Amino acid sequence: MRIESWQWIVILVIVLLFWGAPKLPALTKSVAESLQIFRKEIKKPEAEAEETPKKVEGTEKQKD
């Protein structure tokens, strides 16, 4: 038995009544900040990979 769209709306309204509307702006702000940090951290390794040159095998000089 699947939940239909109108049932999701009813569930959402009930959750909003229990949780309260004043807390929602803080929740959305927190989620947005978390997404920003997540996206920044995902792009960070890509930028670091572009900055560091790749080592090619056999090109390193051996110290005697």
N, C-alpha and C positions, 0 to 999 in steps of 0.2 A: 504494500500500500504506500503510494507516494504522496507527499505533501504537495498540494496545489498552491498556486500563487496567492489566492485569497486567504489561504490558511497561514502562509508566511506573513502576510500583512497583519492578520489578527495576532499572531505571535509577537511580531514587532511592536504593535501597540501595547500589548500586555507588558512586554519588557520595558518599554518606555515609561509606563505608569509605575512599575515597581522600582525601576532604577532612578527615575527622575530626570526631567529635562535640564535642570541646572548643571548636571554632571556631564552632559553630552559635549558641550564646547571644549571642556578640558580633555575629554577622551579623544575627540577628533584632532585637537592640537597635538596631543601626545603621539597619536598614530602618524600624523603628518611629519613630525620631527623624526620619528623612528624610521620612516621611509626615506627621508632625506639622508640620514646617517647611513642607512643601508646602501643606498645608491652611491653615495660618496665612497664608501669602503669598497664597493664592487669596482668602481672606476680607478681606485688607487693602485691596485696591483697592475692594471693595464698600463697606467702611466709610468710606473716604476719599471716595467718590463721594456718599455720603449727607451727609457733613459739608460739602462745598463746594456752594454754591448754583450753580445753572445760570444762565448768562447768556442773556438773551432779546434777540434782535436788535432794534435800534431803541430800546432803553431806555437806552443809554449816552449820557451828556452829552458834547457836544463842547466842547473848550477853545478859546477864541478868543484 
